[in-house]
Amino acid sequence: MVMSIGAVILAAGEGKRLKLDAPKPLAPCLDKKLVDFPLREIQKFFSRNKLQGFRTAVVGHQRELVTAYIANRYADVKFAIQAQQLGTADALRSYFNSSAETHKFDFTLVICADTPVVSELELTEMLKLLVEEKCDAVAATFFEANPSGYGRIIRGKTGFHIVEEKDASDDQRKINEVNSGLYLLKTAYVLEHLKNVDSNNKSGEFYLTDIFKDDLNVKALTFPVGDIFLGVNNLEQLERVEKILRLKKIKELRDHGVRFIDSTHTYIDDEVEVGAGTIIYPNTFLSGKTKIGKNVLIEMGSQIKDSFIADNAQVLTYSILDGARLHIGAQVGPLARLRPGADIGEGAKIGNFVEIKKSVLGKGAKVSHLSYVGDAFIGEETNIGCGFITCNYDGANKNVTKIGKNCFIGSDSQTVAPVEIGDNCFVASSTTITKDMPDGAFAISRTPQVTKEGMAHRFIKKKQ
């Protein structure tokens, strides 16, 4: 029998302490927003456990922004509005009031939008306990050496209850098993008990924690590491969760054969893929949907975003790649920049102080020094000399340069696009190409040299 779950993401918070010009769910985290992480992990949780259901974000503060962001990226996510932030139980009531469908699921998952480290694994453990023990509700807990600010777990003979910090006695505050804010509940159970939750507490809020009772069939599942459940309320916590996520990613890659020279100064976002045998030097940033093959060399200071790098390629020191493709054995850098649309062929070489934009370089092509190539096609084994420029912009439109196979383009040359150079052509140094060249052609356009013997003294200035 297929189980069904309604997953609720609590995304109504303002996040004043973050001091950002955005609602808390849209606070940046790695190359995403905080809310992206629970949305993604819930979907993975559904897939792993073959669950049916849907995700609902409960929105409140600046809900138009939050709704627009989520809707543009997750077409299947539904929304419920919490008009006033009156506590977690009030948020869940808003969810159940949003649609009659929410009452029909076997289970209800409640997760905070500001807990980006929680993964499908923790959710799966909670589901396993709920099903195997036939519980009505499970709360994730952990032990915290300094539990200030957390709700305390008070265990009874059968179940447990949770006392919030403000309402706890001095003895209860000494307890260091704390509430994570992550819950998996039988829907029938939560509907039955939610209606009885009141705001008779020091905060005047409706606490979802009040549905847990000592004499009820509820379980506290204790996890060994509290960092999993770290919520983001300020910039220090945001930095901390980003570090945790990066270290988690680095461990995953290392376990699969990626070598790090200094992982403490390496920054990799969680969707990046890296193949075994690749070596990554410190102060590198790998972000977005970057995919790196096997036995690749990524040297110090490189920044790679949304790029594909095939096996045995090399990205040398302080090179920047954004939306680029490197084929097998290609080499880039040092100090090169590949902009979106740069496609570097097998064994091709891009050298120092070279910028490539929206251009395709064939197998074995070389642009080794101080050049700009934009909106161009360069054929196999063509060699581009130092100081080459494709003049691709006429003030209104970008135009294309095409250079064929096995060409030699001399230093300090330019092509004024649109223009096409055939295969096996030779362009002399300091030449400006404004007209098409057929296969096998030679072109030279520089002014003839004039030498005046004995005239140098007229131009050389002596220091006074």
C-alpha positions as CSV (number, residue, x, y, z in Angstrom):
1,M,0.0,0.0,0.0
2,V,1.4,3.4,-1.0
3,M,1.6,5.9,1.9
4,S,0.7,9.5,1.4
5,I,2.2,12.6,3.1
6,G,1.3,16.2,3.1
7,A,4.6,18.1,3.6
8,V,4.3,21.5,5.2
9,I,7.2,24.0,5.0
10,L,6.9,26.8,7.5
11,A,8.0,29.8,5.5
12,A,6.1,32.7,7.0
13,G,9.0,34.2,9.0
14,E,10.4,37.7,8.7
15,G,14.0,37.2,9.8
16,K,14.7,40.6,11.4
17,R,18.0,39.4,12.9
18,L,19.4,38.5,9.5
19,K,19.3,42.2,8.6
20,L,18.8,41.3,4.9
21,D,16.5,43.0,2.4
22,A,14.5,39.8,2.0
23,P,12.1,37.6,3.9
24,K,13.9,34.8,5.8
25,P,12.9,32.0,3.5
26,L,14.7,33.9,0.6
27,A,17.9,34.5,2.6
28,P,20.9,33.3,0.4
29,C,22.5,30.0,1.3
30,L,25.3,28.8,-0.9
31,D,24.0,29.4,-4.4
32,K,20.4,29.0,-3.5
33,K,17.8,30.4,-1.0
34,L,17.1,28.8,2.4
35,V,13.7,27.5,1.3
36,D,15.2,25.6,-1.6
37,F,16.8,23.0,0.7
38,P,13.7,21.6,2.5
39,L,11.8,21.7,-0.8
40,R,14.4,19.6,-2.5
41,E,14.9,17.2,0.4
42,I,11.2,16.6,0.7
43,Q,11.0,15.6,-3.0
44,K,14.0,13.2,-2.5
45,F,12.3,11.8,0.6
46,F,9.1,11.2,-1.4
47,S,11.1,9.4,-4.2
48,R,13.2,7.3,-1.9
49,N,10.2,6.0,0.0
50,K,7.8,5.8,-2.9
51,L,5.4,8.2,-1.2
52,Q,2.5,10.1,-2.7
53,G,1.7,13.6,-1.6
54,F,2.5,17.3,-2.2
55,R,4.4,20.1,-0.7
56,T,2.8,23.2,0.8
57,A,4.6,26.3,1.8
58,V,2.9,28.3,4.6
59,V,3.8,31.9,3.8
60,G,3.2,35.2,5.7
61,H,5.8,38.0,5.8
62,Q,6.3,39.4,2.2
63,R,4.3,36.4,1.0
64,E,4.2,37.8,-2.6
65,L,8.0,37.6,-2.9
66,V,8.2,34.1,-1.3
67,T,5.3,32.8,-3.4
68,A,6.7,34.2,-6.6
69,Y,10.2,32.7,-6.0
70,I,8.8,29.2,-5.2
71,A,6.2,29.1,-7.9
72,N,8.8,30.0,-10.6
73,R,11.0,27.0,-9.6
74,Y,8.6,24.4,-8.2
75,A,5.4,24.3,-10.2
76,D,3.8,21.6,-8.0
77,V,4.2,23.4,-4.7
78,K,1.0,24.7,-3.1
79,F,0.6,27.6,-0.7
80,A,-1.3,28.5,2.5
81,I,-1.4,31.9,4.0
82,Q,-0.7,32.6,7.7
83,A,-2.1,36.1,8.0
84,Q,-0.5,36.7,11.4
85,Q,2.5,35.0,12.9
86,L,0.8,33.5,15.9
87,G,2.9,30.4,16.3
88,T,3.6,27.1,14.7
89,A,0.2,25.6,15.6
90,D,-1.5,28.6,14.0
91,A,0.7,28.0,10.9
92,L,-0.5,24.4,10.7
93,R,-4.1,25.4,11.1
94,S,-3.6,27.8,8.1
95,Y,-2.3,24.8,6.2
96,F,-5.3,22.6,7.0
97,N,-7.7,25.4,6.3
98,S,-6.2,26.0,2.8
99,S,-7.6,22.8,1.3
100,A,-9.8,19.9,2.2
101,E,-7.2,17.7,0.5
102,T,-4.7,18.3,3.3
103,H,-7.0,16.3,5.7
104,K,-6.8,13.1,3.5
105,F,-3.1,12.3,3.8
106,D,-2.0,9.5,6.0
107,F,0.8,11.6,7.5
108,T,1.7,15.3,7.8
109,L,5.4,16.4,7.8
110,V,6.3,19.7,9.4
111,I,9.6,21.3,8.6
112,C,11.0,24.8,9.0
113,A,12.2,26.7,5.9
114,D,15.3,27.9,7.7
115,T,16.8,24.5,8.4
116,P,18.8,23.8,5.3
117,V,21.0,20.9,6.7
118,V,18.1,18.6,7.3
119,S,18.1,15.9,4.6
120,E,16.0,13.1,3.3
121,L,17.9,10.7,5.5
122,E,16.5,12.2,8.7
123,L,13.0,12.3,7.3
124,T,13.3,8.6,6.3
125,E,14.4,7.6,9.8
126,M,11.4,9.4,11.3
127,L,9.1,7.7,8.9
128,K,10.6,4.3,9.7
129,L,10.0,4.8,13.4
130,L,6.5,6.1,12.9
131,V,5.5,3.1,10.8
132,E,7.4,0.3,12.7
133,E,6.4,1.5,16.2
134,K,2.9,2.5,15.0
135,C,3.2,5.9,16.6
136,D,0.9,8.8,16.3
137,A,3.6,11.4,16.1
138,V,7.4,11.6,16.0
139,A,9.6,14.6,16.9
140,A,13.2,14.9,16.1
141,T,15.4,15.8,19.1
142,F,19.1,16.2,19.9
143,F,21.3,16.9,22.9
144,E,22.7,20.4,23.2
145,A,25.5,21.4,25.6
146,N,24.1,25.0,25.8
147,P,20.3,24.5,25.3
148,S,19.3,28.1,25.9
149,G,16.5,29.1,23.6
150,Y,15.4,25.6,22.8
151,G,12.3,23.8,23.9
152,R,13.2,21.0,26.4
153,I,12.1,17.4,26.0
154,I,10.4,16.1,29.1
155,R,10.1,12.3,28.8
156,G,7.2,10.4,30.4
157,K,6.6,6.7,30.8
158,T,4.8,6.4,27.4
159,G,5.3,9.6,25.5
160,F,6.8,13.0,26.2
161,H,6.0,16.7,26.2
162,I,7.9,19.8,25.3
163,V,8.4,22.9,27.4
164,E,9.5,26.1,25.7
165,E,12.4,28.0,27.2
166,K,10.2,30.9,28.4
167,D,7.8,28.6,30.2
168,A,10.4,26.2,31.7
169,S,11.2,25.9,35.4
170,D,14.8,26.2,36.6
171,D,15.1,22.4,36.8
172,Q,13.6,22.0,33.3
173,R,16.1,24.4,31.9
174,K,18.9,22.1,33.0
175,I,17.7,19.4,30.6
176,N,19.8,19.3,27.5
177,E,17.7,17.1,25.2
178,V,16.0,19.7,23.0
179,N,13.3,20.0,20.3
180,S,14.5,20.4,16.7
181,G,11.2,21.7,15.3
182,L,10.9,18.8,12.8
183,Y,7.8,16.6,13.2
184,L,6.1,13.7,11.4
185,L,2.5,13.1,12.5
186,K,-0.5,11.0,11.7
187,T,-2.8,13.4,10.0
188,A,-5.9,12.2,12.0
189,Y,-3.9,12.6,15.2
190,V,-2.8,16.1,14.6
191,L,-6.3,17.2,13.4
192,E,-7.7,15.8,16.6
193,H,-5.3,17.6,19.0
194,L,-4.6,20.8,17.0
195,K,-8.0,22.2,17.8
196,N,-7.3,22.0,21.5
197,V,-4.0,24.0,21.4
198,D,-4.4,27.4,23.0
199,S,-2.1,30.4,23.6
200,N,-2.0,30.2,27.4
201,N,1.8,30.7,27.6
202,K,4.3,33.5,28.2
203,S,4.7,34.1,24.5
204,G,1.0,34.3,23.8
205,E,1.5,32.0,20.8
206,F,-0.1,28.7,19.7
207,Y,2.6,26.1,20.1
208,L,2.5,23.0,17.9
209,T,4.6,21.3,20.6
210,D,1.4,21.2,22.8
211,I,0.2,18.2,20.8
212,F,2.8,16.0,22.4
213,K,1.7,14.5,25.7
214,D,3.3,12.1,28.2
215,D,0.3,9.7,28.1
216,L,0.0,9.6,24.3
217,N,1.5,7.3,21.7
218,V,4.2,9.8,20.6
219,K,8.0,9.2,20.3
220,A,11.0,11.5,20.5
221,L,13.7,10.3,18.0
222,T,17.1,11.5,19.2
223,F,19.7,12.2,16.6
224,P,23.4,12.2,17.5
225,V,24.3,15.5,15.8
226,G,22.5,18.7,16.6
227,D,24.0,20.7,13.7
228,I,21.6,18.9,11.3
229,F,18.8,21.0,12.8
230,L,20.5,24.3,13.1
231,G,18.0,27.1,12.2
232,V,19.1,30.3,10.6
233,N,18.2,33.4,12.7
234,N,21.2,35.6,12.2
235,L,24.2,36.0,9.9
236,E,26.5,34.0,12.1
237,Q,24.2,31.0,11.9
238,L,23.9,31.5,8.2
239,E,27.6,31.3,7.8
240,R,27.7,28.3,10.0
241,V,25.1,26.3,8.1
242,E,26.9,27.1,4.8
243,K,30.1,25.8,6.3
244,I,28.3,22.6,7.4
245,L,26.8,22.1,4.0
246,R,30.1,22.6,2.2
247,L,32.0,20.2,4.6
248,K,29.3,17.6,4.0
249,K,29.7,18.0,0.3
250,I,33.5,17.8,0.5
251,K,33.3,14.6,2.6
252,E,30.9,13.0,0.0
253,L,33.3,13.9,-2.8
254,R,36.4,12.7,-0.9
255,D,34.7,9.4,-0.2
256,H,34.2,9.0,-4.0
257,G,37.9,9.6,-4.8
258,V,38.3,13.4,-5.1
259,R,41.5,14.7,-3.6
260,F,41.6,18.1,-1.8
261,I,44.9,19.8,-1.2
262,D,43.3,21.9,1.6
263,S,39.6,21.3,2.0
264,T,39.2,23.9,4.7
265,H,39.7,26.6,2.1
266,T,37.7,25.0,-0.7
267,Y,34.1,26.1,-1.4
268,I,31.8,23.7,-3.2
269,D,28.0,24.0,-3.5
270,D,25.9,21.0,-3.0
271,E,24.8,20.3,-6.6
272,V,28.3,20.2,-8.0
273,E,29.5,16.9,-9.3
274,V,33.1,15.9,-9.4
275,G,34.6,12.6,-10.7
276,A,37.2,10.4,-9.1
277,G,40.8,11.2,-9.4
278,T,40.3,14.9,-9.7
279,I,42.6,17.2,-7.7
280,I,41.3,20.4,-6.2
281,Y,43.6,23.1,-4.9
282,P,42.6,25.6,-2.2
283,N,40.7,28.9,-2.6
284,T,38.6,27.4,-5.4
285,F,34.8,28.1,-5.7
286,L,32.7,25.5,-7.5
287,S,29.0,26.5,-7.8
288,G,25.7,26.0,-9.5
289,K,25.2,23.0,-11.7
290,T,28.9,22.5,-12.4
291,K,29.9,19.0,-13.5
292,I,33.5,18.0,-13.4
293,G,34.8,14.7,-14.9
294,K,37.5,12.3,-13.8
295,N,41.2,13.1,-13.3
296,V,40.7,16.8,-13.7
297,L,43.1,19.4,-12.3
298,I,41.6,22.5,-10.6
299,E,44.3,24.8,-9.5
300,M,44.3,27.5,-6.8
301,G,41.9,30.4,-7.0
302,S,39.8,29.0,-9.8
303,Q,36.1,30.0,-9.9
304,I,33.8,27.7,-11.8
305,K,30.0,28.2,-12.1
306,D,27.4,26.2,-14.1
307,S,30.1,24.7,-16.3
308,F,31.0,21.2,-17.7
309,I,34.5,20.0,-17.5
310,A,35.4,16.6,-19.2
311,D,37.9,14.0,-18.1
312,N,41.6,14.9,-17.9
313,A,41.0,18.6,-18.5
314,Q,43.0,21.3,-16.6
315,V,41.8,24.6,-15.1
316,L,45.0,26.4,-14.1
317,T,45.5,29.1,-11.4
318,Y,43.0,31.9,-11.0
319,S,40.9,31.1,-14.0
320,I,37.1,31.9,-14.1
321,L,34.6,29.8,-15.9
322,D,30.9,30.7,-16.1
323,G,28.6,28.6,-18.2
324,A,31.5,27.1,-20.1
325,R,32.3,23.6,-21.5
326,L,35.7,22.0,-21.6
327,H,36.1,18.8,-23.5
328,I,38.5,15.9,-22.8
329,G,42.1,17.1,-22.2
330,A,41.4,20.8,-22.7
331,Q,43.5,23.3,-20.7
332,V,42.5,26.7,-19.5
333,G,44.7,29.3,-17.8
334,P,46.3,30.5,-15.8
335,L,44.3,33.7,-15.4
336,A,41.8,33.0,-18.2
337,R,38.1,33.8,-18.3
338,L,35.5,31.7,-20.0
339,R,32.1,33.4,-20.2
340,P,28.7,31.7,-21.1
341,G,28.8,29.8,-24.3
342,A,32.5,29.2,-24.4
343,D,33.0,25.6,-25.7
344,I,36.6,24.5,-25.7
345,G,37.3,21.4,-27.8
346,E,39.3,18.2,-27.0
347,G,42.9,19.0,-26.3
348,A,42.4,22.7,-27.0
349,K,44.4,25.3,-25.0
350,I,43.3,28.7,-23.6
351,G,46.3,30.5,-22.1
352,N,46.9,33.4,-19.7
353,F,44.8,36.6,-20.0
354,V,42.5,35.2,-22.6
355,E,38.8,35.8,-22.6
356,I,36.4,33.6,-24.5
357,K,32.6,34.4,-24.9
358,K,30.0,32.4,-26.8
359,S,32.6,30.8,-29.0
360,V,33.4,27.2,-30.1
361,L,37.0,26.1,-30.4
362,G,37.7,22.9,-32.3
363,K,40.0,20.0,-31.2
364,G,43.5,21.1,-30.6
365,A,42.9,24.8,-31.2
366,K,45.1,27.2,-29.3
367,V,44.6,30.8,-28.0
368,S,47.6,31.1,-25.8
369,H,48.1,34.7,-24.8
370,L,46.3,38.0,-24.2
371,S,43.4,37.6,-26.6
372,Y,39.6,38.2,-26.8
373,V,37.4,35.7,-28.7
374,G,33.7,36.4,-28.8
375,D,30.9,35.1,-31.0
376,A,33.3,32.9,-33.0
377,F,33.9,29.5,-34.4
378,I,37.6,28.4,-34.6
379,G,38.5,25.1,-36.3
380,E,40.6,22.2,-35.3
381,E,44.3,22.7,-34.8
382,T,44.2,26.4,-35.6
383,N,46.7,28.6,-33.7
384,I,45.8,32.1,-32.6
385,G,48.7,34.4,-31.8
386,C,49.2,36.8,-28.9
387,G,47.0,39.9,-28.8
388,F,44.2,38.6,-31.2
389,I,40.8,40.3,-31.0
390,T,37.5,39.4,-32.7
391,C,35.8,42.7,-33.2
392,N,32.3,41.3,-32.8
393,Y,30.2,44.4,-31.8
394,D,29.3,47.1,-34.3
395,G,27.5,49.3,-31.8
396,A,24.1,47.6,-32.2
397,N,24.6,43.9,-32.9
398,K,27.0,41.1,-32.2
399,N,28.5,39.5,-35.3
400,V,30.2,36.2,-35.9
401,T,33.8,35.4,-36.9
402,K,34.5,32.0,-38.5
403,I,38.0,30.6,-38.8
404,G,38.6,27.2,-40.4
405,K,40.9,24.3,-39.6
406,N,44.7,24.3,-39.4
407,C,45.0,28.1,-39.7
408,F,47.8,30.3,-38.4
409,I,46.6,33.7,-37.1
410,G,49.6,36.0,-36.3
411,S,50.0,38.1,-33.2
412,D,48.2,41.5,-32.9
413,S,45.6,40.6,-35.5
414,Q,41.9,41.4,-35.6
415,T,38.9,40.1,-37.4
416,V,36.1,42.7,-38.0
417,A,32.9,40.6,-38.0
418,P,31.0,39.3,-39.8
419,V,33.9,37.6,-41.6
420,E,34.9,34.1,-42.5
421,I,38.4,32.6,-42.9
422,G,38.7,29.3,-44.7
423,D,40.8,26.2,-43.8
424,N,44.6,26.2,-44.0
425,C,44.9,30.0,-44.1
426,F,47.7,32.2,-42.9
427,V,47.1,35.7,-41.4
428,A,50.3,37.7,-40.9
429,S,51.0,39.6,-37.7
430,S,49.3,43.0,-37.2
431,T,46.7,42.3,-39.8
432,T,43.1,43.4,-39.7
433,I,40.8,41.0,-41.6
434,T,37.7,42.8,-43.0
435,K,37.0,40.5,-45.9
436,D,36.4,36.7,-46.2
437,M,39.4,34.5,-47.0
438,P,39.1,31.3,-49.1
439,D,40.8,28.1,-48.2
440,G,44.6,28.2,-48.3
441,A,44.7,32.1,-48.6
442,F,47.3,34.4,-47.1
443,A,46.5,37.9,-45.8
444,I,48.5,40.8,-44.7
445,S,47.3,44.4,-44.2
446,R,49.9,46.1,-42.1
447,T,51.6,49.3,-43.4
448,P,55.0,48.7,-45.0
449,Q,58.0,49.5,-42.7
450,V,60.0,52.7,-43.4
451,T,63.5,52.9,-41.9
452,K,65.4,56.2,-41.7
453,E,69.0,55.7,-40.8
454,G,70.6,58.0,-38.2
455,M,67.3,59.7,-37.4
456,A,66.7,58.1,-33.9
457,H,68.4,61.0,-32.1
458,R,65.6,63.4,-33.1
459,F,63.1,61.3,-31.1
460,I,65.1,60.1,-28.1
461,K,64.7,62.5,-25.1
462,K,67.6,62.8,-22.7
463,K,67.0,63.4,-19.0
464,Q,67.9,66.9,-17.8
